[in-house]
Amino acid sequence: MQNDRAIVVGGGVGGLSVAIHLALRDYRVSVFESNSRVGGRANHLEFDGFKFDTGPSLLNYPWVFDELFQAAGTSLAKELDLIRVDPAIKFYWPDKQTFQLSSDLTRLSEECRRLDPRDGVGLFNFLKDARRKYNLSFDRLVTRNADSPLAWFSASGVTNLTKLGLFRSMDSQLRKHFKSKKIIEAFGSYGMYLGGAPYDLPGIFSIIPFGELEHGLWLPRGGMYGLIEAMERVAIRLGVEVRTSSPVQSIDSENGRISGITLPDGSKELAPIVVSNVDVPTTMTRLLDGKSKASTKDYKPPRMTPGVITYYLAIDRELPELNHHSVFLPENPKQAYDQLMNQGRVPKDLPFYVSVASNTDHSLAPAGKSSVFLLAPVPLLSSMPETDWQMVTQQLQSQMFRRMNDHGIAISEKDVLSQKTWSPVDWSDQFGLFDGSAFGAAHNFRQIGPFRPRNISSDINGLFFTGASTTPGTGVPMCVLSGKMAADRIVKWGLKEMTV
C-alpha cells in the first residue's frame, strides 16, 4: 500500500475541494463518484433545450472560491465568467407585501424604510454588527479544526464571545436592529436551510444574509454547474484521478485502520486514507465494512436539515415578473417551521422558493421560454413513512402555482412543456442523502463548531469526512472550506503517523 495515496468517496463540492488541497500537498488522489458526473447535490439537468442546476442556484461568498483557485495557481476570474445578480432575492407574503434585497445599499435602505421608517438606521446598525460577527467568525472560528469547546471558544477571544450572538436566537439578534416584522421574517428564513427556525438557531447565523449583501450574489455563465466543472478541471490539472460511474460498495478497515475501499465487482482499491464526501450518517450506517464499532446499530445520527421536493420546469413563455430568485413566505412562519421540523408535516401554508436562472443567463432556455426551478421543503423521510410522494409532489406544485398566481405571476400547468421532479426519495437514492435531508446536518447550537460531527473518525484510523454533514457546515462555500479543513486534518494526522 502506498502511504501517499488518498481515496475520496463522492465527487461533490467537498470531495473536489479536499482532492485539490491534498493534490497540492503531493498526495496521490483518486475520487470515486457513483454518478455519471461529479457535483453531488450541485448537479445539472438538461432536456428539450432547457438547462437547470439541480441544487444551488446562486454563487455566494465568491472569495471562498477565489481562495481555492488561487491556491491551485489560478483564480475565480480566470475559471468562470460571473454575472452579478442584483437586485437579488425578492420575498413575498400572502398579504401581498414584498421585500427586495440588493447589494446597492441606497436601494436596500430605501426598501427597508418603505417597510418601516426606522429601519433605514436599523439596516446600517445591522450591517455594522453583522460585519464584525462575520469577520470574527471566518478569521477565528469557522475554519478551525477544534476538538474541544474550550479551544474553539477561546479562539474567538473571551471578550468577543458575547458579541457573536451564540447565546441568543437568530430571531432575537435580528430584532435588535429591525422593527419591521417582514424584514425580520425575510432574514430569519435563511435558518430554514440550516435545519432550524430562527427562533431556535444561534444569533451568529445573522451573518448569512449579511454575507450575501456584502459580497453579492452571482451566476456563472452557463449555470452554477460551471463552478463544478471548473473545480473538476483544476483537480485533474493537479493530477487528481476522477472516476465517474464508479460506486463504492464499502469503506474497508483492518484492526481499526483504513485499508481502502471495495467496489461492487469485489475488486479492492488500497489506500491508508479514505475521505468520505457522502453524508456522515450515511457513511457510518451504510458504507463501513462492519469491522469497527462505529458501524454498529449504536451509532446515533445528528439532527438533519429538512428534505426537499425540487421541480425543473420547461415553461413556454418568458417570466419578466419574476427575479432570478424569489422566496414565498407563509403568513405564520413560526407555525410553518414547527410543522416542518418538529411535527413531521408538510406545512399547510408552504414556504418555498423559485429560481428563474434563464432571466439572468438567456442561454439556459430557448428564446421566448424559461427554465424554472421550484424548491419546496418537506419533512425527513423517517417522519413521513408510507408517503405517496408522487401525489404529494403534484399537490404541492398546484399549491405553489396558486400562490404565485395570487401575486400576479401567472403560471399554470398548460405553460409547462415538460418537467422533471425529484422527491426526497430520489435525492436520497441518487446522492446518498441521509433520511432524504437536503442540506446535511442541522446547525442548532449543539451542532456547530466542536459540537458538529468531526471530520476525522474517532474509531477508524485514516478515515476522514468532508461535506455538508461535518465541519464547518452546509452550503457550497462551507463545503469548499470543509475540503480544506479535512486536508489540513489529514496532513497533521500524517505527520503524527510518521512519528509512531
N, C-alpha and C positions, 0 to 999 in steps of 0.2 A: 504494500500500500504506500502510495506517495504522500508524504506528510504535507505537501503544499497544495493538495487538491481539495477543493470545496465544492460540494453539490448544493444547488439551490432548488428546492422543490416548489414550483409555482413561479410563473413569469409575470406576476402582477407588478405594480409600481414599486412596492417594497423589494420584491425579488430582483428586479432590474437594477434598482439603486444599490443594493448590497453587492450584486455582481460587479458593478462598475467600481465601487470602492475597494472590493477585495482584489480585483484585477490591478488596480493602481498600486496595491501593496504586494504585487508579484505572486498572488495566488493563481493557481490554475483552476478556473471556474467553469462549471457546467450547469446550465439552467435546464430543468426538465419541466415542460409545460404540457398539460394534458390536452389543451385545446389546440386548434389549428393555427392560432395566432396568440401572441403574448398580450398582456394588458390586464387580465383578470377582470374586475368589475368595470374598469375603464376600457371598454372594448368598442367594437364598431359593427354596425349593420348597414347593408346596402341592398336595396331591392327596388325594382321598377324605376331606376334612375334617381331614387331618393337616398340620401346618406344620413346616418344617425350615429351619435355617440350613445352607447348603451347606459352609461352611468353619469359621471361628472360632465356638466355642460358648459362650464366656465373655468378658466385658469385663474386662481387667486394666489397671492403671495409669490409673485414672479421671482423675487430674489432667491427663494429656495432652489428653484430650478437652475437659475443662473449660477449659483454656487456649485451645484452638482456638475454642470457642464464646464465651468471654469476649472474645477479640479481635474477634469479629463482633458484639458488643453483646448477647449472650445468655448462657446458662450451660448446663452439662450438666443441672442440676436442672430448668431450665425446658423443655429439649428432650426429656428422657427420664425415664420413671419406672423407676428401677433397683431390682431385687430383689437383696438380698445373698444370695450363695450360700455358706453356711457351716454345717456342715463342707463343705469344698470338694472336693478331689481325693482319691480313695482308690486306693492301689496294691495290686495282688495279685501273688503269686508262685506258681509251681507247687507249692511245698511248703506251700501254704495260709496262709503268713504274709501279713499285711496291714499297711499303714501309712496312717493317715488324717491328712490335712493340715487345719489350721484356723488362722484368724487369731486365735482365742482362745488366748493364749499359755499359760494354765493347762492347757487341754485338750491343746495341742500338746506341752507339756513332759511331761505325763503319758504321752503316746503315745511320745515319744522314750525316756523312762525305761523304758517297758514293753519296748522292743526292746533297750535296754542301759542299765543304771542310771547309767552315766557320761555318758549323752548328754543328760541334763537340763541339766547345766552346759555341755556341748558346744553345745547349741542356743543358749544365750544368748551364748556366745563367737562362734558363727557369725553371729548376728543383729547383734552389735556390729561385727564385722569387715565383714560384707556391707553394713551401713548406711553405713559410711564409704566403701566402694567405690562404692556406688550413688549417693550424693550427689556424690562427686568425679566420677564418670563423667558424670552428667547435667548437673552445673554447668559442667564444663570440657571434656568430650571429645565426648560423643555427638552433640550438635547443632552441632558446629563444622565449618564448611566449610574444612578444612585441606588444602592441596595438597601439603604436604611432611611426611614423617615427623617431621622436626626440629620444625616448628611445632606439630604435633599433640602429640607427647610433651612438648614444653616447656610446653604449656598446662596440663598436669596439675601442673607443678612437679617439679623434679628429685627432691626428697626423697619425693615420692608415688609415683614410678614403681614401686618395688618393692612398695608396698602394694596396687597394683591387681591383682596376680596375672597380669600379662600374660606373664610368663616362666615360669610353671608351669602344669600342666594343671588343668582343672576338677576332675578326679578327685582330684588331689593337694591342691587347695585344700580340698575337702570333707573329705578325710582328716585335715586339720589339726584339725578340730573334732569329728568324729563317729567313733565306734568301730563302730557297727552297720553291717554290710555293706548291710542293707536300706535304711537312711536314705541312705547314700552312693549306692546304685543309684537310688533314687527321685529324689533331687535331680539326679543325673547324667543321668537320662533326658531332661531338658529339652534336652540337647545334640543329641538325635536330630533335633529340628525346626530346629536350626541348621546341619544338614548335616555333623555330625561326631559322633564318640564323645567322651564326657567325658575319655577318656584322651589325646585329641589336641587338644581345644579349649582356648583360654586360660582360666586360672582366673578371670578377670574375669567370666565368664558365670555364676558362682555368684550374681550379683546377680539373676538372673531369678527363681528360686523365692523369693528374699527379697522382691522387689518385689510378688509376689502375696500373700505373707504380710503384708507391711507395709500395703499399700493395699487388700487384699481382692479377691475375685472377685465379679462382678456379672452379672446378666442383665437387659437392657432388657425391660420388659414387652411381650410380643408377639414376642420373639426378638431376636437380635443384629442382624437386618436393620433394626430400628428405628433403630440408630445410623446406618446408611447413609441411610435416609430423612431423618433429621434433618440430616445433612451436606448432602444434596441440597437440602433445603428452605432451609437457611441460604444456600447458594450462589446459589440462584435469587433469594432475597430481596435479595442483594447485587448482582443484575444479571447473574449468570453465565448464559449461554445453554447449556442442556444438550440435546444432540441424541442420543437413543437410536435404536437400529436404524440406526445410521449408521457402517458400517465405513469404514476409511481404506485406500485402495489403496496409497498411498506417501507418504512424507515427502520433500518436494522441496527442492532447493537449486540455486543458480546461483553459479558462481565461488566455491565454498566458503562460501556464505552461505545460510541458510534463506530460502526464498521462500514456503513454505506447504505445503499437502497436496493430493493428488489423490484424489477419491472414485471408487468403482467405475464410475460412469457417465461418467467422464472429466472431469467438472467440477472446477474448482480453487477452493480457499479460500486467499486470500493472507494472509500474516502474516509478520512478521520474527522471530517467536518461536514455536517449537513445543516443547512439553514432552511427552515420551513416558512414559506410565504403563504401557506394555507392557514386559515383561521386557527389560532392556538387550540381551542377546544376540539376542532375537527381533527387536528394533528394528534392530539392526545387520545382521542377516543376511536379514531379510525385508521390512522396511519402507522402508529407504533407497532412493532412486531410482537408485542406481548411479553418480552423478556425483561421488562422493567416494571416496578411497582407503579410508575407514572401512568401506565396504560390500563390499570385495573379499574373496576367499577367505582372505586372510592374517589376518583377524580371529580371535583366539583367545578363546573364551568363558571366563568364570570357572568355577571349580568350583561345581556346583549342589547344592542340597539334594535329598533323595530325592523320588521320586514317591509318590502315594498312590492307593489304591482307597477310595472312600467309598460307604457304603451308607446309604440312607434307608428305614427300615423302619416300616411301619404295623403295630403289634403289637396283638393282640386281647386285651390284658389290661393291668392296671397292673403296675408293676415296683418295688414299695417296697423290694426288696432291693438296688437299685442307687442310688447317689448321682447327682447331676447329671452328674458327670464321674468316670470310672473308668479307670485305666490298668493293663493286664495286662502284666507284665514277664516276660522269659524267665528260665530257670534260669541261663544263662550269657550275660549281656548283652554282654560283650566279643566273644564269638563271633558273636552275632546282628548286632551293629553292623558287624563286619568283613564278614560275608556280604552285608549290605545295601549298604554304601557302598564296599567295596573289591573284593569278588568279583563284584558284579553279580548276586547271587542273592537270591531271597526267603528270608528266614531260616526254617530248619526249625522253630525254636521262636520263633514270631512275636510281637514286641511290638505291641500295638495299644491303641486307646482307645475307650471307649463313652461317649456322652453321651445322657442321657435328660432333655432340657430340659423335657419335659412334667411331670416330677416337681417342677420349680420353678415353672413357669407352666402351670397346668392348661388354659389356653385353647389350647395348642398341639396338643392331641389331643382327640378326642371323649371323653365321660365313660366311665370304666372302661377306657380304652385308653391306649397310649403311643406317642409319637414317639421312635424310637431311631435314633441316628446312630452308625455304626461307621466307624473310620478305620484302615486297615492300610497301613503304609509299605511301599513296594516300590522296587526299583532304577529308575534312569532308563531311558527308552525305548531309548536307544542301547546300554544294557547288556543288553537283552533283545529283540533283533530277532526277528521272526517269531513272537512270542509269541501264543498264543491267549488273549487277555485274558478272554473270556467263560468259558473253562474255569478260568482262574486265579481269577477273582472268585468262582466257585461253590465252588471248593476252599477258598479262604480263609474264606468265610462259614461253611462247615461246620466248619472248624478253630476259628474263633472261638466258634461255638456250643458246641462240645465243651469248650473251655477254660472258658467261663462255667459250663457245667453241672458241671464239676469243682469249682467253688466254690459250688455250690448255687444258682446263678442259672439257673433252668430256662427256657431259650428254645429253641424248636425251629422247624423250617420250618412246622409246622402253625399256629404262632402268628402267622405273617406274613400279614396280609390283603392287602397289596400292597407293592411296593417299587420304588425306582429305584436304580440303581448307576452310578457314574461311574468309569471306568478312567483311567489316566494319559493315554491317547489322547483320551478325552472332555475331560479337563481342558485338554489342550494345544489341541485343536481349538476349544473354546469360548472360552478366555480367553488364548490365545497364550502358554501357559506353555512356556518353552524346554525341550525334551527331556522334557517331562512333569513338570518339577520343581515340587513343590507349594508350596514356601516361598521360592523365589527363590535368589539366590546364597548359598553357604555362608559360614560365619563362622570359618574357620580363621585363624591369625594373619596370613597373607598376604592376607586379605580382610576386614580390619577397618580402621576409620578411614581414613587416607590411602591404604591399600593396596586398598581396596574400589573397584569401578568408580565413577568420579566422576559427579556429577550434571550435569556440563557437558561437551559434546563437545570433544575436542581438535582435531577435523578440520573441523567444520562450525560456523561462527559462527551463534549463535542457536538451537542445538539443546541441549535440557536433558532431564534424566531425573528421574523420581520413582518411588517404589515399593520393592518388596522386593529388587530386584537392584542397588540403588545405596545410597548412604549414607542413614541410618545402619545399616539392616538390615531383617530380616524381622520379621513380626508386625504386628498392626493399630496399636498405639501408635507403633511405629517408622515405619510408612508415613505416619501423620499428621505426625510430626516431619519425615519426608522431604519432604513437601509444603512445609512452612515453610522448610526449608533450600534447596530448589530456588527458591522465591520470593525468598529473600534473595540467592541467587546471581544471579537474573535482574535484580533491582534494581541490584545492584552492577555487573553487566555493562552495563545500560542507561546508567548514569552514565558509564561508560568510553566507551561508543559515542558519547555526546553530545560528548565532547572530541576525537573523531577527525576 
